[in-house]
Amino acid sequence: MKTIFESDKSFICEIDSPCFRTLSNEEVEWVRASKTQVIFRKGDNLTKEGAFSSYVLFVIKGIAKLYIEGENNRNYNIRLVLPGEFVGIDSVFSKNIFSFSVVALEECQVYLIERDIIRSLVKNNGMFSLSIIARYCEQNSFLYNALHNLNFKQMNGRLADTLIYLDRVKESSPDIFSMLSRKDIGDFAGISVESTVKLLKSFERDKLITLNEKDIVLHEKTKLEQISKNG
């Protein structure tokens, strides 16, 4: 992690996000005064599960992976964190520790904003509060869907669901599959590396996808959606 100062070329002055546009000039100054702009290199942890949380993160640039840590190097990937997203909002309103880990898949530029400032904004600005609630509900919905897939779908259905999700991200981030190992993809689906590789080759034989080194191209999205639904 590297702190970025105003004299650095990579410094981003404006707080430019739809949720911040609802703030008054005074509230914008609160954020400016309380934030620190940092760069996380590829592989750096933005948060660590169980670590103390004194700030909320807001991703300006880059993509990160949010996951829950398990035993014996087994993790479960919940979702990708994209530019314009907060990380650690739940720590503002509950226990002050991170309940998940987030690792940078590429270089990420992030604001670290003091928790108390976010709490004050939620308390004083109704439109900002609504945007935070909407984001929090969306993230919870993602978590519920992940739990549903893990408990009620077979391996091929879970992998198909993962590929469909990552392919949607690929529309704005064409290199997303190249950022992920086969283990990463398996961790999104809750299956082993061996099963991931086997199922990907099976999907390719059925002409549903093409494997081009690390990249994956989806050809039959409708059939993959059927596998996801019935799996």
C-alpha positions as CSV (number, residue, x, y, z in Angstrom):
1,M,0.0,0.0,0.0
2,K,1.3,3.4,-1.0
3,T,-0.1,6.8,0.1
4,I,-0.7,9.3,-2.7
5,F,-0.2,13.0,-2.0
6,E,-1.5,16.0,-3.9
7,S,2.0,16.5,-5.5
8,D,1.8,13.0,-7.1
9,K,0.7,12.7,-10.8
10,S,-1.7,9.9,-9.9
11,F,-3.5,12.0,-7.3
12,I,-7.3,12.3,-8.0
13,C,-8.6,15.5,-6.7
14,E,-12.4,15.3,-7.3
15,I,-14.7,13.1,-5.3
16,D,-16.7,12.1,-8.3
17,S,-19.3,9.5,-7.7
18,P,-23.2,9.6,-7.8
19,C,-23.4,9.0,-4.0
20,F,-21.0,11.9,-3.3
21,R,-22.9,14.3,-5.5
22,T,-25.8,14.3,-3.0
23,L,-23.5,15.9,-0.4
24,S,-23.5,19.6,0.4
25,N,-20.3,21.6,-0.1
26,E,-19.7,21.4,3.7
27,E,-20.1,17.6,3.7
28,V,-17.8,17.3,0.7
29,E,-15.2,19.1,2.7
30,W,-15.7,16.7,5.6
31,V,-14.9,13.8,3.3
32,R,-11.9,15.6,1.8
33,A,-10.5,16.4,5.2
34,S,-10.9,12.8,6.5
35,K,-9.8,10.8,3.5
36,T,-6.5,9.4,2.5
37,Q,-5.8,8.3,-1.1
38,V,-3.7,5.2,-1.5
39,I,-2.6,2.7,-4.1
40,F,-2.8,-1.0,-3.5
41,R,-0.6,-3.1,-5.7
42,K,-1.7,-6.3,-7.3
43,G,-1.9,-9.0,-4.6
44,D,-2.2,-6.5,-1.7
45,N,-5.0,-6.9,0.8
46,L,-7.3,-4.0,1.0
47,T,-8.9,-5.6,4.0
48,K,-8.2,-8.6,6.1
49,E,-10.9,-10.7,7.7
50,G,-10.9,-10.2,11.5
51,A,-8.7,-7.0,11.3
52,F,-9.7,-3.8,13.1
53,S,-11.6,-1.4,10.9
54,S,-11.1,2.3,11.5
55,Y,-12.1,3.4,8.0
56,V,-14.3,2.7,5.0
57,L,-12.7,2.1,1.6
58,F,-14.0,3.6,-1.6
59,V,-12.6,2.2,-4.8
60,I,-11.7,4.8,-7.5
61,K,-9.9,2.6,-10.0
62,G,-9.1,-1.1,-10.3
63,I,-10.8,-4.4,-9.5
64,A,-10.5,-6.4,-6.3
65,K,-11.8,-9.8,-5.1
66,L,-13.9,-10.1,-1.9
67,Y,-13.8,-13.4,-0.2
68,I,-14.3,-15.3,3.1
69,E,-11.3,-17.2,4.4
70,G,-11.6,-21.0,5.2
71,E,-9.4,-23.7,6.5
72,N,-6.5,-25.3,4.6
73,N,-6.2,-22.6,2.0
74,R,-9.9,-23.0,1.0
75,N,-11.6,-19.7,0.5
76,Y,-15.0,-18.8,-0.9
77,N,-15.1,-15.8,-3.3
78,I,-18.3,-13.8,-2.8
79,R,-18.0,-11.1,-5.5
80,L,-15.7,-8.7,-7.3
81,V,-15.3,-5.1,-6.0
82,L,-15.5,-2.6,-8.9
83,P,-14.7,1.1,-9.2
84,G,-17.3,3.2,-7.5
85,E,-18.0,0.7,-4.7
86,F,-17.6,1.1,-0.9
87,V,-15.9,-1.7,1.1
88,G,-16.5,-2.1,4.8
89,I,-19.8,-0.2,5.2
90,D,-21.1,-2.9,7.5
91,S,-18.3,-2.1,10.0
92,V,-19.8,1.4,10.4
93,F,-23.0,0.1,11.9
94,S,-21.9,-3.1,13.6
95,K,-18.7,-4.5,15.1
96,N,-15.6,-2.5,14.1
97,I,-13.8,-5.4,12.4
98,F,-13.8,-6.5,8.8
99,S,-15.9,-9.6,8.3
100,F,-14.2,-10.5,5.0
101,S,-10.9,-10.1,3.1
102,V,-10.4,-8.1,-0.1
103,V,-7.4,-8.5,-2.4
104,A,-6.4,-6.4,-5.4
105,L,-6.5,-8.3,-8.7
106,E,-4.8,-5.3,-10.3
107,E,-3.5,-2.0,-9.1
108,C,-6.3,-0.2,-7.2
109,Q,-6.6,3.4,-6.2
110,V,-8.7,3.8,-3.1
111,Y,-9.9,6.4,-0.7
112,L,-9.7,5.5,3.0
113,I,-12.5,7.5,4.7
114,E,-12.9,7.6,8.5
115,R,-15.8,5.6,9.8
116,D,-17.1,8.4,11.9
117,I,-17.4,10.7,8.8
118,I,-19.5,8.1,7.0
119,R,-21.7,7.7,10.1
120,S,-22.2,11.4,10.3
121,L,-23.1,11.7,6.6
122,V,-25.7,8.9,6.9
123,K,-27.2,10.6,9.9
124,N,-27.4,14.1,8.4
125,N,-28.0,13.5,4.7
126,G,-31.1,11.5,3.7
127,M,-30.2,11.1,0.0
128,F,-26.7,9.8,0.9
129,S,-28.3,7.4,3.4
130,L,-30.6,6.0,0.7
131,S,-27.6,5.4,-1.6
132,I,-25.8,3.6,1.1
133,I,-28.8,1.5,2.0
134,A,-29.3,0.6,-1.7
135,R,-25.7,-0.5,-2.0
136,Y,-25.8,-2.5,1.2
137,C,-29.0,-4.3,0.2
138,E,-27.5,-5.1,-3.2
139,Q,-24.4,-6.6,-1.6
140,N,-26.6,-8.6,0.8
141,S,-28.6,-9.9,-2.2
142,F,-25.4,-11.0,-3.7
143,L,-24.5,-12.9,-0.6
144,Y,-27.9,-14.6,-0.4
145,N,-27.5,-15.7,-4.0
146,A,-24.1,-17.1,-3.3
147,L,-25.4,-19.1,-0.3
148,H,-28.3,-20.4,-2.4
149,N,-26.0,-21.6,-5.2
150,L,-23.6,-23.2,-2.7
151,N,-26.4,-25.1,-0.9
152,F,-28.8,-26.0,-3.7
153,K,-26.9,-26.3,-7.0
154,Q,-24.6,-29.0,-8.2
155,M,-21.0,-28.2,-9.3
156,N,-21.8,-27.7,-13.0
157,G,-24.7,-25.3,-12.1
158,R,-22.4,-23.3,-9.7
159,L,-19.7,-23.0,-12.3
160,A,-22.1,-22.0,-15.1
161,D,-23.4,-19.3,-12.7
162,T,-19.9,-18.1,-12.0
163,L,-19.0,-17.9,-15.7
164,I,-22.1,-15.9,-16.4
165,Y,-21.3,-13.5,-13.6
166,L,-17.7,-13.0,-14.7
167,D,-18.8,-12.5,-18.3
168,R,-21.0,-9.6,-17.3
169,V,-17.9,-8.0,-15.6
170,K,-15.9,-8.7,-18.8
171,E,-18.1,-6.2,-20.7
172,S,-16.4,-3.4,-18.9
173,S,-13.2,-5.2,-17.9
174,P,-12.1,-7.3,-20.9
175,D,-9.2,-8.8,-19.0
176,I,-11.1,-10.1,-16.0
177,F,-10.6,-13.8,-16.7
178,S,-6.8,-13.2,-17.2
179,M,-6.7,-11.7,-13.7
180,L,-8.2,-14.9,-12.2
181,S,-6.6,-18.3,-11.7
182,R,-8.5,-21.5,-12.2
183,K,-8.5,-21.7,-8.3
184,D,-10.1,-18.2,-8.2
185,I,-12.9,-19.3,-10.5
186,G,-13.4,-22.5,-8.5
187,D,-13.5,-20.5,-5.3
188,F,-16.4,-18.4,-6.8
189,A,-18.2,-21.7,-7.5
190,G,-17.2,-23.4,-4.2
191,I,-15.5,-26.3,-6.0
192,S,-11.9,-27.6,-6.2
193,V,-9.4,-26.6,-8.8
194,E,-9.5,-30.2,-10.3
195,S,-13.3,-30.1,-10.7
196,T,-13.1,-26.6,-12.2
197,V,-10.6,-27.6,-14.8
198,K,-12.6,-30.8,-15.6
199,L,-15.9,-28.9,-16.0
200,L,-14.4,-26.1,-18.1
201,K,-13.0,-28.7,-20.5
202,S,-16.4,-30.4,-20.5
203,F,-18.1,-27.1,-21.3
204,E,-15.6,-26.5,-24.1
205,R,-16.2,-29.9,-25.6
206,D,-19.9,-29.1,-25.7
207,K,-19.1,-25.9,-27.5
208,L,-20.5,-23.7,-24.7
209,I,-17.2,-21.9,-24.2
210,T,-13.8,-21.5,-25.7
211,L,-10.7,-21.6,-23.5
212,N,-8.0,-19.3,-24.8
213,E,-5.1,-19.7,-22.3
214,K,-6.5,-17.9,-19.2
215,D,-9.3,-16.1,-21.1
216,I,-12.7,-17.7,-21.4
217,V,-15.2,-16.8,-24.2
218,L,-18.8,-17.7,-23.7
219,H,-20.7,-18.8,-26.8
220,E,-23.9,-20.4,-25.6
221,K,-25.1,-18.1,-22.7
222,T,-28.7,-19.3,-22.9
223,K,-27.6,-23.0,-22.4
224,L,-25.3,-21.9,-19.6
225,E,-28.2,-20.1,-18.0
226,Q,-30.2,-23.3,-18.2
227,I,-27.4,-25.3,-16.6
228,S,-27.2,-22.7,-13.9
229,K,-30.9,-22.7,-13.3
230,N,-31.3,-26.5,-13.3
231,G,-28.0,-27.2,-11.6
